[in-house]
């Protein structure tokens, strides 16, 4: 089988800012230009929230969590150096990766690349930007963990996109080996195609978009139709990212909600269960995500202030560790998930993303004929032929035995090699609450 083709004859719409998929024509998903690569498994760190804290206990908890990437600390400097330098050294000792965020030494606090990516196009001095980027790269070049530049965060207005493109272009010239990263919710950008063009087409061959989308609001039940509607919203966002990357050389990460958040005394986000955390990761992987990044590691208080310094809102977070730095139940759930992601990564590293399917509207395809309800499927291969299928259980409240009927081919467990085919294309899978299973699919006789 060459290019994996899907026929779509039903109404699927994305937000108007990114255009709509025409439901009346068939289309194919072009396999990703890049391999998935080793899965990035990371966390947003800010230990201590309003105050910097990175003591031996924090270091021990992070080291045991099963990460390979960390990002972002608050601005701080003490006798040990800047917070960014301390974390960079810690990550390097463990063979992890870390993007830089703050300005190079000797530059003003307004010279973060993020600031430059939000400037008016008329105020972006190319020579000054190149000097800043060159200096930043030189400062961190010898750090083993240094792997990229965090240049964007929720910069939704289209007026910013030309400046972002200039920053991306400059980085691709002065440091072509490292990606530019930007964080946000793709649905919220004023002009999605223009934003994606700025991040992925202006320069560089492996830039990264990190999709943040939190759906576990305080009132959300743990099962039922309301729960599934919220999950559909999450999947729609992941679908949009996958479609936006089609035909481009780049990757994306999912920022997974693990935090609870109380705003002015009311629960705004509830703490996801272990199964709900796992579900977010599986859904993202089924849409070609190359990384899972947890928000948030720390617990603490954030105070939002107006221009006069008055507190306008108080937010209380609980993350993977509590306010004293001790593990929460979410910490243990993420640690277990990370161990599974590392095993999954051994297979997906060399695979290309080939598209996705859903039990919500099973598209005409060459592999699946019938499936159980509430399942999502990620398709992976060698860039030409399909070889693997990731099956995700959308029900986070219970384990299930699910039945699939394939149009042909031998099916084995993608990690263990155990034979799963029952004859006549039938496969039955035991799959945990919110969990995922990787299948290896081969033509008969291969």
C-alpha positions in Angstrom: 0.0 0.0 0.0 1.3 3.4 -0.9 -0.1 6.7 0.4 -2.8 5.9 3.0 -6.0 7.5 1.7 -9.1 8.5 3.6 -12.5 9.2 2.1 -14.5 11.8 4.0 -18.3 12.2 3.3 -19.4 13.9 6.5 -19.4 17.4 7.9 -16.2 18.2 9.8 -15.5 21.8 10.5 -12.7 23.7 12.2 -12.9 27.3 13.4 -13.4 29.9 10.7 -10.0 31.4 11.3 -8.2 28.3 10.1 -10.6 27.4 7.3 -12.9 24.4 7.0 -12.3 21.0 5.6 -14.6 20.5 2.6 -16.8 17.5 3.5 -17.9 16.8 0.0 -14.5 15.7 -1.4 -12.1 13.0 -0.6 -8.7 13.8 0.8 -5.5 12.1 1.9 -3.2 12.8 4.8 0.3 13.2 3.6 2.6 11.2 6.0 4.7 13.5 8.2 8.0 14.7 6.6 9.8 14.0 9.9 9.8 10.8 11.9 8.1 11.1 15.3 11.6 10.9 16.9 12.2 10.0 20.5 9.2 11.1 22.5 9.8 14.3 24.5 8.6 13.8 28.0 8.7 17.0 29.9 7.2 19.4 32.4 6.7 23.2 32.9 8.7 23.6 36.1 8.3 26.9 38.1 9.2 25.3 41.4 7.9 27.6 44.2 5.6 29.6 41.9 5.9 33.2 43.3 9.3 32.4 44.8 12.1 30.4 43.3 12.7 27.0 44.9 15.0 24.3 43.5 16.3 22.5 46.6 17.7 18.9 46.8 14.2 17.6 47.3 13.0 19.2 44.1 16.0 17.8 42.3 15.3 14.3 43.6 11.6 14.3 42.7 12.3 15.6 39.2 15.1 13.0 38.7 12.8 10.2 39.7 9.8 11.3 37.5 11.0 9.7 34.2 11.4 12.9 32.2 13.8 13.8 29.4 12.9 17.5 29.1 12.2 20.5 31.3 11.3 24.1 30.4 10.7 27.4 32.0 11.6 28.8 35.4 10.8 32.2 36.8 13.3 35.0 36.6 15.7 34.6 39.5 19.4 34.9 40.4 21.3 33.9 43.6 24.8 32.8 44.5 24.3 29.7 42.4 23.5 31.7 39.3 20.3 32.3 37.4 17.4 29.9 37.8 17.8 29.1 34.1 21.5 28.3 34.4 20.8 26.1 37.5 18.1 24.1 35.7 20.2 23.8 32.5 23.1 22.3 34.5 20.8 19.9 36.3 19.2 18.8 33.0 22.6 18.4 31.4 23.7 16.1 34.2 20.8 13.8 33.4 21.0 13.8 29.6 17.8 15.9 29.4 16.8 18.6 27.0 15.8 22.2 27.7 14.9 25.2 25.6 16.2 28.7 26.7 13.8 31.5 27.3 15.5 34.5 28.9 17.8 37.1 27.2 21.5 36.6 26.7 23.9 38.0 29.3 24.5 41.7 28.9 21.2 42.4 27.3 18.1 44.0 28.9 15.2 42.0 30.3 13.2 43.3 27.3 15.5 41.4 24.9 14.1 37.9 25.4 13.4 36.4 21.9 9.8 36.3 23.0 9.7 40.1 23.3 11.3 40.4 19.8 8.6 38.0 18.5 5.9 40.4 19.6 7.4 43.7 18.3 5.9 45.8 15.6 7.4 44.8 12.3 8.8 48.3 11.9 10.7 48.1 15.1 12.4 44.8 14.5 16.0 45.7 13.7 17.4 42.7 11.9 21.0 43.4 12.8 20.2 43.8 16.5 18.1 40.6 16.4 20.9 38.7 14.8 23.3 39.9 17.5 21.0 38.9 20.3 20.4 35.4 18.8 24.0 34.9 18.1 24.9 35.9 21.7 22.2 33.7 23.2 23.4 30.7 21.2 27.1 31.3 22.1 26.1 31.6 25.8 24.6 28.1 25.9 26.4 26.3 23.1 28.5 24.2 25.5 25.5 23.2 27.7 24.6 19.6 26.8 20.9 20.1 27.6 20.5 23.2 25.3 18.3 22.1 22.4 16.1 25.1 21.3 14.6 28.5 21.8 11.2 29.2 23.4 10.2 32.2 21.4 6.4 32.4 21.7 3.7 32.0 24.4 0.0 32.7 23.7 0.8 35.4 21.1 -2.6 35.2 19.5 -2.9 38.5 17.6 -2.0 38.5 14.0 0.0 41.7 14.3 2.7 39.6 16.0 3.2 37.0 13.2 5.6 39.0 11.0 7.9 39.6 14.0 7.7 35.9 14.9 8.7 35.0 11.3 11.7 37.3 11.5 12.8 35.7 14.8 12.4 32.2 13.3 14.3 33.1 10.2 17.1 34.6 12.2 17.5 31.6 14.4 17.5 29.3 11.4 20.5 31.3 10.1 22.6 31.6 13.3 21.7 28.2 14.8 20.1 25.9 12.2 20.5 22.8 14.3 18.1 23.9 17.1 14.3 24.4 16.8 12.2 27.4 17.7 9.3 26.6 20.0 6.0 28.4 20.5 3.2 27.6 23.0 -0.5 28.3 22.7 -3.9 27.0 21.9 -4.1 26.8 18.1 -7.8 27.5 17.9 -7.3 30.9 19.6 -4.9 32.4 17.0 -6.6 35.2 15.0 -5.2 33.8 11.7 -4.1 30.2 12.1 -2.6 29.7 8.6 -0.6 32.9 9.0 0.7 31.8 12.4 1.7 28.4 11.2 3.5 29.9 8.2 5.4 32.2 10.5 6.5 29.4 12.8 7.1 26.6 10.3 7.8 28.2 6.9 9.9 31.2 7.8 13.0 29.0 8.6 14.2 25.9 10.3 13.4 22.3 9.5 12.1 21.0 12.9 10.4 23.8 14.8 7.9 22.8 17.5 4.4 24.0 18.4 3.2 23.1 21.9 -0.6 22.9 22.0 -2.1 23.8 25.5 -5.7 22.9 25.9 -7.2 22.2 29.3 -10.7 20.7 29.4 -11.1 19.3 32.9 -13.1 22.2 34.4 -14.4 22.2 37.9 -17.9 21.1 37.0 -16.9 18.3 34.5 -18.2 14.9 35.5 -15.9 11.9 35.1 -18.1 10.0 32.6 -21.1 10.3 30.4 -22.1 12.5 27.5 -20.9 15.8 29.0 -17.5 14.2 29.6 -17.3 12.9 26.0 -18.3 16.3 24.5 -15.3 17.9 26.3 -13.0 15.1 25.1 -14.3 15.7 21.6 -13.3 19.3 21.9 -9.8 18.3 23.0 -9.5 15.9 20.0 -10.8 18.5 17.6 -7.9 20.8 18.7 -5.4 18.0 18.3 -6.8 17.3 14.9 -6.4 20.9 13.9 -2.7 20.9 14.9 -2.1 17.7 13.0 -3.8 19.1 9.9 -1.9 22.3 10.2 1.4 20.4 10.2 0.5 18.3 7.2 3.0 18.9 4.4 5.3 20.9 6.7 8.6 19.9 8.3 8.0 20.3 12.0 6.7 18.6 15.1 4.2 19.3 17.9 3.9 18.6 21.6 0.8 18.4 23.8 0.8 20.3 27.0 -1.2 17.9 29.2 -3.3 19.2 32.2 -2.3 17.7 35.5 -3.0 20.7 37.7 -6.1 21.8 39.6 -6.7 25.5 39.8 -8.8 27.6 42.2 -9.6 31.1 41.1 -10.8 33.5 43.8 -12.0 30.6 45.9 -13.8 28.7 43.2 -12.6 25.5 41.5 -11.9 26.5 37.9 -10.0 23.3 36.9 -10.3 20.1 38.8 -7.4 17.7 39.1 -7.5 15.1 36.3 -7.5 11.5 37.5 -4.7 9.1 36.6 -6.8 7.7 33.7 -7.6 11.2 32.4 -4.0 12.2 32.4 -3.2 9.0 30.4 -6.1 9.7 28.1 -4.8 13.2 27.2 -1.4 11.7 26.3 -2.9 8.9 24.2 -5.2 11.2 22.3 -2.3 13.5 21.5 -0.1 10.6 20.3 -3.0 9.4 18.1 -2.7 12.8 16.3 1.0 12.6 15.8 2.3 14.4 18.8 6.1 14.0 19.3 6.0 15.0 22.9 4.0 15.1 26.1 4.7 18.1 28.4 2.9 18.3 31.8 1.5 21.5 33.2 2.2 22.0 36.1 5.0 20.5 38.2 4.7 22.9 41.2 1.9 24.1 43.5 1.5 27.6 44.8 -0.2 30.9 44.4 -0.2 33.2 41.4 -1.5 36.8 41.8 -2.6 38.7 38.7 -2.2 42.5 38.9 -3.4 45.5 37.0 -1.3 48.3 35.7 -1.3 50.0 39.1 -0.1 46.9 40.9 -3.4 45.9 42.5 -4.3 42.2 42.7 -7.2 41.5 40.3 -7.3 37.7 40.7 -5.7 35.0 42.9 -5.1 31.6 41.5 -4.1 28.6 43.6 -2.5 25.7 41.7 -1.8 22.1 42.7 0.6 20.3 40.4 2.6 17.1 40.5 4.1 18.1 43.9 2.3 20.0 46.6 3.3 23.3 48.0 5.9 21.7 50.2 7.4 19.8 47.2 6.0 16.4 48.2 4.5 14.1 45.5 0.8 14.2 44.9 -1.2 11.3 43.5 -0.7 12.9 40.1 3.0 12.6 40.5 2.7 8.8 40.9 0.3 8.6 37.9 2.7 10.6 35.7 5.7 8.5 36.8 3.9 5.3 35.7 2.8 6.9 32.4 6.3 8.1 31.6 7.6 4.6 32.0 5.1 3.4 29.4 5.8 6.3 27.1 9.5 5.4 27.1 8.7 1.9 25.9 6.3 3.2 23.3 9.0 5.6 22.1 11.2 2.7 21.1 8.8 1.9 18.3 7.4 5.4 17.4 10.9 7.0 17.1 11.4 5.8 13.6 7.8 6.0 12.5 6.0 8.7 10.5 2.5 9.9 11.4 0.0 8.8 8.6 -3.2 10.3 9.9 -6.0 9.2 12.3 -9.4 7.6 12.5 -12.3 7.8 15.0 -15.2 5.6 16.0 -17.3 8.8 16.1 -17.3 8.7 12.3 -15.4 5.8 10.9 -14.1 7.0 7.5 -13.8 4.6 4.6 -10.3 3.2 4.9 -8.2 0.2 3.9 -7.8 -1.2 7.4 -10.7 -0.9 9.8 -14.1 -2.2 8.8 -16.0 -2.0 12.2 -15.0 -0.8 15.7 -16.4 -0.4 19.2 -17.7 3.0 20.4 -15.5 5.7 22.0 -12.2 4.8 20.4 -9.6 6.9 18.6 -6.9 5.6 16.3 -3.5 7.0 15.3 -1.9 5.6 12.1 1.9 5.3 11.8 4.2 3.9 9.2 7.5 4.2 7.3 6.3 7.3 5.3 4.9 5.1 2.5 3.1 2.1 4.0 1.1 1.8 7.2 2.7 -0.4 9.9 1.2 0.5 13.3 -2.0 1.6 14.8 -2.5 3.2 18.2 -5.9 2.5 19.8 -7.1 4.9 22.5 -9.9 4.2 24.9 -11.9 7.5 25.3 -13.6 6.1 28.5 -11.6 7.2 31.4 -13.8 5.6 34.1 -13.5 1.9 33.2 -11.3 -0.7 31.6 -12.8 -2.5 28.5 -12.6 -5.4 26.2 -13.1 -3.9 22.7 -13.6 -5.6 19.4 -12.2 -4.5 16.0 -12.8 -5.9 12.6 -10.0 -5.3 10.1 -10.3 -5.7 6.4 -7.2 -8.0 6.4 -3.7 -8.3 7.6 -2.0 -9.9 10.5 -2.2 -8.1 13.8 0.2 -8.4 16.7 0.9 -6.4 19.8 3.2 -3.5 18.7 5.4 -3.8 21.8 5.4 -7.5 22.7 4.8 -9.2 19.4 2.0 -11.3 20.8 -0.5 -12.5 18.1 -3.9 -10.8 18.4 -5.7 -11.8 15.3 -8.7 -14.1 15.9 -9.4 -15.0 12.3 -11.8 -13.3 9.7 -10.2 -9.9 10.6 -11.4 -10.0 14.2 -9.3 -8.6 17.1 -10.2 -8.2 20.7 -8.2 -6.0 23.0 -8.2 -5.5 26.7 -7.6 -1.8 27.3 -7.4 0.1 30.6 -9.4 3.2 31.5 -8.2 6.1 29.3 -5.4 3.8 28.1 -3.9 3.0 24.7 -2.5 0.0 22.9 -0.1 -0.1 20.0 -0.8 -2.7 17.2 1.5 -3.9 14.5 -0.3 -4.5 11.2 1.2 -6.4 8.4 -0.1 -7.8 5.1 -0.9 -11.5 5.2 2.2 -13.5 4.8 4.6 -10.8 5.9 
